Amino acid sequence: MPQHIDVHKQFASFFDETNTQTAAHAVSKKLADGHTCINIENYNNEIQQNEINEHDTTPIFTQKIDITELKKSNWVTENTENTQPFVLNNGNLYMHRYYCYETDIIEQIKKLIENESGSGFFNEDALLQHKDFILHLFSDHTILEENTSEENINWQLVAAISSILSNFSIITGGPGTGKTTTVAKLLAILYTIKPELKVALAAPTGKAAARMKESLMAAGIRSSNGQEKLIREINNDLNSNFNKLNATTLHRLLGYRHGTHYFKHDKSNPLDYDVVLIDEASMIGASMMAKLLQAIKPSAKIIMLGDKDQLASVEAGSIFGDICLTQKECMNSASPARANLINSFIPEEKAKVNSSYFFNSDITNPLQEHIIELKKSWRFKSSEGIGEFSHAVINGNVPDELIEKPKPESGQYVSVNNDYNSKELNELIDNYQDYINEGDIAEALKNLNNVRMLCAVRSGNFGVNHYNELIEEYLNKKGLISPGDSFYENRPIMITQNDKEQNLFNGDVGIIRKDKDKDKFMAYFEDPDSEMGFRALPTTYLSEFTTVFCMTIHKSQGSEFKHVGIVLPGDENTPLLTRELIYTAITRAKESVVIFSSNEVLKKGSINQVERASGITKRFINQKN
């Protein structure tokens, strides 16, 4: 058996100084864990507390990093004009490439913001000229006594107006806060001001891109007489513009060059769009974010949507969350002049932006007024069910009374079950009958989203592989499926590797069934652009895929299911177990959640936070690159 090779040690061995070897090993290892850099002070504190490398007997990889010696190293630079493998900046040590990614992200965002003066077609005068139309678009905002004063503010309108006046915008918020509805209304205003507008829709995965377009096309507005009307049907021109919209993956948008790290569209060949809308932006790593921003024309707009509390990208860098953190103390604040303009479009006093959100003109934060968090969930009540539980998790405090709260007779709920083999598990699995018994392919594909089991890990008794087998065995005993070969009737599958030739992307979910002649197996995938609502592909064309009765929580990002079962590991010290992971899993559900876990594991996991070292937040706030 070949011995395990530690690639981080191999990398460190290229350097001829002991202190540099220690630093190289640390940076390489942290990069693999998603960090774009290491903070040397924090790293040395971890070493002192024996929290890392505790089983490593190689002395140089268990000692502290001497920052004074590091500054003298021939391999390290503090002046980025000198190209060295490592960059030291404000106490953070980076691999050169990742420092450049961070720098590019910061510089490109600042350039977009600097280009806002004048704003071309999209300025205050243009907004005021279409005031009646905007008032009509947002007439469905509802003020409720049960809401907090913060929730009653019309943040969707605030986000739309702010994004129209900005070249760089982020609209963040939890599930059901209306991010897509806000963007649909925003697009309606932009198209009304400039009908010939060129708009691109994109997301990190094909699945998220398809959902984005589907949601935009379904977005509606409730008019004053209570009638629900699709935004794109307000007039024929809008309908035509919305119908032309196509969503794609980031790789396809930028023009992926096979076998390289480069794209067709970059700084020298920017995208030919006036507006670029990106959904599920929290899933974008540092490398892709830098390349995306470089491909945006300085005169164009980029609007990113995402939930800042969700899991960060699988790739290195929690860029979306780090950018949102620049507004930690001043989220949704606005200058009095901006607030007064926005309030002129809000007739109800309780829905206006109040003075507690005004900032002083002497506060210099380049991203103020560019990041808006939607505060009101229209899907979940914050005082019960999924809304209450997810808030408790993300705030790091899940009390016993919430865990032990009995299931309501009706409505949304979260249930915690300490028995991994309980009757509740069988009841969840029974929901898979909905797609199996549905003869219509398009409806079966929709019904597949009625339930999904989610695991924190892939292997072991608490992992995806085990639960996929368990569910197959249960459904087989009930005579609903007959697993055995690679393909069987009604096998649910998930693509695990991009296949551009077949237009299949990592995360796409489908169903295996025989064709109408019962002659050969076909794979069926949802396709909103098809008249049938799906497309078929011979199974011989499939390469990388897996069964998907159960999936990892990471893979579930960007998806929604009626009922969700969550399996947490038996060990409360599992490194992956964090509040962001649990929050992401819970908020995939629309109706019910069952968490299979001990109370101790659930509570400990809700205390742990994802901490990824990055310089983005401080570099923005300090205005120092």
N, C-alpha and C positions, 0 to 999 in steps of 0.2 A: 504493500500500500504506500503510495507517495505521501510524504509528509505535508502537512498543511503549510502553505507559504503565507507569511504575514507580509502583504504588499506594502504596508506602511513602514515596516522595518527595511524592506528592500529599497523603498524610496529614500528613506533617511540615510542609508548607507552610501549614497552618492556624494554626500557632503563630508568634508574632511575636518570639520571642527565639532567637538563633542557637544557644545551648547547648541550649535546649529542643527546637529542631528536630533537632539531632543526636541527642538522646536519644529523641525520638519516632520518628525513622527507625529507630534501632537496635531499639527495643522492638517496633515493628511488624514488622520483618524477622525478628526472632528468634521472634516469635509464630507467624509463617507456617511456621517450621521446627520448631514443636512446643514451644518454651520458654514458660513462663507468665510469665517475667520475665527481666531481665538483671542479672547481678551486675556493678556498675559497675567494680570493680577488675579483674575478669577481662576485661571488655570492653576497658578501656583497655590492658591488657597485650596483647590480641590486635591492637589497632590499632598498637601499638608494633612488634609483630612482623610487621606487614603481612600478617596472615592473613585479614583480611576487607576488603571494599571496595577491593581492590588495583587494580581496573580502573575505579574510580569517580573521575572527575576533578572532582566537585563538592566543594570544600574542606570544607564544613560536615559532610559525611557521611564524612569520613576523619579527622576530628580526635577527640581524647579528650573525654570528658564531664567537666565540672567539677562535682563533687558539691556544693561549697560554693555555687556559683551556682545549681545545681538547687534547693537548699533555699529559695532566695529567690524562685523562680519562682512566678508567679500560677497556673500550670497544675499545680503539684505540691504534694501535701500529705503530711505525716507523721502527721497526725491524721485518721483515717478518718471522723470525724464530719463533716468538711468534704468535700463531694463535688467532687473535681477530676478531670480526665482521668487523672492519674498519681498513684501512691502510692509513696513511698519508705520502705522498711522494712529495717532492718539491712543497708544497703548494696545492697539489691535494688530495682530500679525495675520497677513493674508498671503495666499498664493497669488502671484502677480495677476493672473488671469481674472481671478474673482474680485480683486481690488478694482481692476479695469471695468468689470461688469457693474459694480456698485457705482463707480464714477460716471459711467455712461448713463446709467439710470437717472442719477441725480441731475446731471447736466442736461439731458434731453427733456426732463420734466420742467426744469427751470427755463429752457429755451421756449417751450410751448407756452408757459405762463407769461414770459416776457413778450411774446407775440400777440397777447390778448388785447393790447391797446388798440382801440379802433374796432376790433372784433369783426371787421368786414360787414357782412350782411346781418350778423347776429349781435345786435346791440340793444340798448334800452329803448331807443326809438322804435325799432322793429317790433319789440315786444308790446309796447303801448299801442301801436297801430293795430295789433291783433288781440286787444284786450278782451273783447266780447267772446272770441273763439276760445281763448285760454280759460276764461271764467266758465264757459260751457264744459270744456274738457274736464275740469276739476270740480264740477258741481256735485259729484257723487261722494265727496268727502263728508263723513258723518261724525258729528260730535256726540259722544256718549257720556252720560253721567258716571258710568262705571270706570271710564278711562281716567288716568292721571292727567294733569294739565299738560305734561310733556307729550303724552300720547295723542292729545286732542289737536296739537299743532299740525298743520297740513304739511308734513315734511316731504310728501311726494311732490307737491308744487314747489317747495323750496329747492329740492334736488333738481327738478326739471329746469327752473329758471337759472339756477347757479350753473348748471351744465351748459346751458345755451350761451351764457356769458363767458364761459371758460373754455380754454383749449385742452386743458387736462382736468379730468373729473373722476372722482370715485363716488359711487352710490353703494353704500354697504347697509346691511341689515340682516336679521335672522329670517328664517323661512316664513313665508306668508306676510311679509311686511310690504310687499308690492313693488319689488325692484323691477320686474318685467313690465308691470302695468305702468310704472313711472316712465320707463324707457319708451313704451308705446306712445304715451302722451307726448313725451319729449320729441319723438320722431314726427308726430303729427304736427307739432308746432314748427319744427325745422322745415318740413316739407311745405307747410303753408307759407312760410317766409320765402323759401327758395325751392320751388318744385323740382328743379333739375339736379338737386343735391345727389352726390354719389356717396352711398352708404355701404359699409362692409360690416357683416356680423360674423363673429368668430368666437371660438371657445377652445380650451386645451384638448378636449376629446371630441370625437365624432358624435358620441351619445349626448354630450352637453350641448353641442352645436344644434343637433336636431331638436332637442327640447327647447332651446332658445327660440328658434323660429316658430315652433308649434305654439309656444306660449305667447309670442308677439301677435301671431295671427288670431289667437283666441281672446286677446285682451279686449275688454269692453268697458263701457261707461254707463252708469245709471243716471239717466236724465231726471229733470225735476218732476216729471210725471210718473217716475218709477220704472220707465221702460229701459230694458237693457239693450244696448246697441254696441256693435263692434266699432272700435275707433276707426278702423280703416273704411267703414261704411258711412262715415259722416258725410263724405262727398266722393264723387267718382275719381277725382284726381288722387286723393289720398289712397283710395282702394287700389288704384293702378300702381302707385309707388310701393305700397306694402306688398303687393303680389310679386313685385320684381325682386324683393329681398331674398337672398339665399345665405344660409349660415354654413360656415365651413370650419375646419380645424385651423389652428394657428400655423401649423406646418404647411398646409395647402395655401393659406392666405399669403404667407411670406415666400412661398416657392422653394420647397426643400430641395437641396442639391444632394442627391444620393451619395453616401459614402463620405460626406464632409460635414463640418460644423457650420457651413455657410448657407445663406439663402439668396435667392434671386433678388429679393427686395431688401435694400439696406440703405445706409445714409446716402450713397451715391445714386441709388435707383429707388426712391421712395414709392410707397403705395399711391396709386392714383385715386384716392378717396378723400372726400371732404370730411367725413365722419367715420370713425372706426369704433364699433361697439364690441366690447369683450365681456363675455359672461364667465362665471366661475373663475375669476381672476386670482383667487387665493391659491389655485392649483398651479400657478405659473412660477417656475424657479428663476434664479438670478440670470442664468444664461439666456433663456428665452425672453425674459422681460427686457433685458438690455437690447436684444436684437429686434424685438417688436417695436420698442420706442424709437430706435434709430431709423426704422423704416417709415415713421410717420412724418409727413410734411410739416414744417414749422407752422404753416398756415392752417393746418387741419385740426380737427378735434379728436381726442381719444377719450372714451368714456368706459370705465371699468366697473363691472358689477361683481359683488361677492359678499360673503359673510366673513367678517374679520375674525370671528370667534371659531371658525372651522379649522380643521387640520390644514397645516401648511402643505406646500408642494412636496412631492416625493423627491424631487431634485433638490440640490443645495439652494438654500435661501428661502426665507419666509417674507418675501418682498412686499406682498400686498398688506399683510398684517403690520409689517414694520413701517410702511408709509402711513397707514392709519394711526399708528402709535404716535406720530408727530402731533396729532391733535388730541392726545389723551386728556389734557386739561382744558381744551377749548373746542371740543367736537361740536359742530353745527353752529359755531359762533359766526357772526357777520358784522360788518361795519353798520352803523346806524343808517347810512345812505342805502346800502344794499338791502337791509332789512325793511326799510320804508318802501323801496321799490317792490319787493316781494309782497309786502302786506297790502299794497294797492290792488293786488289780484286776489285777495282773500277777504270776502265780505263778512265772515263771522269773526267776531272779536276773539273768541276762545281759540280759534284756529290760526291766529296771527303769531308771528315770531315776537316774543315779548323781550323787554329790555334786559332780562337776565342773560340773553344770548348775544348782546352787543359786546364788541371788543373795542378797546381803546386804539386810537390810530398810532400810538407809539409802540404797540406790540408788533414785532416783525417776525412773522412766521409765514414763509412763502406759500404754504399749502392751506392756510386759512381760506375759507369760502370755496375750497376745491374738493372737500371731502364731506359728504352729508350722510349721516346715519339715519335710516328710517326706524322710528321708535315703536310704532304700533303694528303688532301682528294681527292681521285680519283673519288668520287661520286658527290661531291658538289664543286663548285667554291667558293672560299672565298670572292669573290667580288660581288656575286649576289645570289638571291634565298635563299634556305634553308641554305647554307653555311654562307652567309652574316648575315642572321637573327639570326642563332644560335650563331655565334660568338659575335654579339652585346649583346644577352641575357646573355651569360656566363661571358662577361666582364662588365655586369651591366650598360650598357648604350644603351638604345633603343631610338634613336631620333625620333621626329615627322615625319621627311621626310622619314624615313625607314618604319614607320607604315603606312604612307599615300601613299607609292610607288605603282603606278598602276600595275596591273597584266600584265606580258608579254604575247604576243600572243602565244608564245611557250616556252617550257622548264620548269624547276622547279620554284616554287614560294611559297612565304608565303603571305597570305592575312589576314588582320585584319578587322573583321566585328563587328560593334557595335550593330547590330540587331540580337538578338538570334533566331529570327523566320524568317530569311530572305530566299530568294529564294536559296541562296548559301547552306543553310542547306539541303533543299530538293534535290539539285543537288548531294550533298555528299551521302545522303541516297539512291538515285537512283543507286549508284554503287553496292549496295547489290544485285541487280538483276543478277549480273554476276555469283554469285554462285547458286542462286535460279534457274536460267534458265539452268544451266549446268547439263546434265544428268549423266555424268561420275563422280563417287564419288571422285576419286583422283584429278581430275581437279576442282571439286567444292570446295574441301578443300583448294586448292591453291587459288582459286578465292575469298574465304572468306577473304583472306589477302589483297584484293584490296582496302579495306576501313575499317577504324575503328574510332569510336568516342571515345575520351578520356576526362575524367573529373578529376578535382583536388580532388573532394569530392564525397562521395557516396550518401548522402541524400540531400533532398531539391530540389528547382527548378533548381539548377545548377549541380545536382548530377547524378550519374550513373543510379540509379533506375528510375528517372524521364525520362531520355533520352532513356533508354531501352523500356519503355512503349510508349513514343512518336514515336519511330521508328517502333515498332510493329504496332501501330495504323495506321501510314502512309502507311506501306507496306500492311496492311490488306485492307485498302481502295482501294489500287491499285489491289487487288485480287491476290497478290503474296504469301501471307501466311494466315493461318486461326488460329490464337492463341485462346486459350480457356482452354484446358486441360494442364496438366503438360508437355505432349509431343505433338508436332504437326510437320507436315512435314516442313522440312528446318529450324527448330529452331536451332540457333547457341548456343552452350553451352560452359562454361568453368568450369573445375573441380576446386573446392575450398578447397579440403582436400586430402592429399595423401592417395591412396588406393593401397598398394603394392601388394595385392592379384590379383587385376585386372591390375596391371602395369599402373596405372593412377596416375598422380602427379598434385599437386596444380599448376594451370596455363595452363594445357593442354586444347586445344580447339578442339571441334568437331562439327559435324552436326547430327541432328536427322532426319532420313528418314525411311520409311518403307522398309522392305527387298524386294528382287526381286519378291517375290510372293505376295507382298502387304498385307502380313498377319499380321506382327507385327512390332512395331517400334524398330529400332536399332540405336545405337550411333556409328558414324564413326569418327575415328581419323587418322591423318597422321602417317605413319609408314615407314620410309625410308628403313628398313630392309625387308619389305614385297615386294614380286614381284608385287603386285597390287598397292603398294604405300600407302596403308591404312589398318587398321584393324577394324573389326566390333565387337560390344559388345551389347548384349540385354540390353535394357533400365532398366530392372529389376535389373541389376547388379550395376546401378549407385546409389550413395548415396548423396554426397554433390556436388552440381553444381548450376550454375546460367546462365541466358541468357547473351549473350556477343555481342550484337550489339554495346554495349558501355562498357567500362571498365575503372578502375582507371588508372591514369598515372603510379602509382607504379607497378600495375600488368602488364603494357605494356613493362617493361624492358626486354630486350633480344628479342624483337619482331621487325619486320619490316612490314610496310604496304605501298601500293602505295600512297594512299590518306589518310590524317589524318585530322579529325576535333577535335579541342581542345576547351573545354568549361571551362572558368575560372570563379570563383565566382564573384558575383556582389559587394562584400565587399572587398576593397583593404587591409583591416586589417586581413584577414583570415590568421591564423598562418602558415598553410601549404604552402602558396603561396610564393615560392622562385625561384631564377634564376635556380637552379638545377632542380627543378620540371618542369619548362617551357622548359628548354633546352632539358631535357629527352623526353618530349612530342614531340617537334619539330623534333628531330633527329630520331624519329621512322619512319618518312616518307621518301619515295624514290623519289616521284614526286611532291606532292603538300601538302600544309598545309593551313587550314583555322582556324584562332583563333577567337572564339566568345568571345569578351571581350570589356570593355570600355578601352580607351587609358590609363586612369589613373591607372586602376587595372594592366594592362600589364606592365606599366613602374615601378610601385611600386613593383610588384612581381619580376622584373628583378634586382631591387636594393637589395632586401632581400637575404641573404645567409643562407644556412644551417650551423649552428654552433653547433658542437657536441664536448663537452669537452672530451679530451683524453690526455694521457701522451705519446703516442707512438712517436710522432715526436720529441719532446724534449729529450726523453730518448735515442733515437737513436743518435741524433746529439751530445748530451752531453756525450755519452758513460757511462752514469750512470744509473744503474737499481734501 
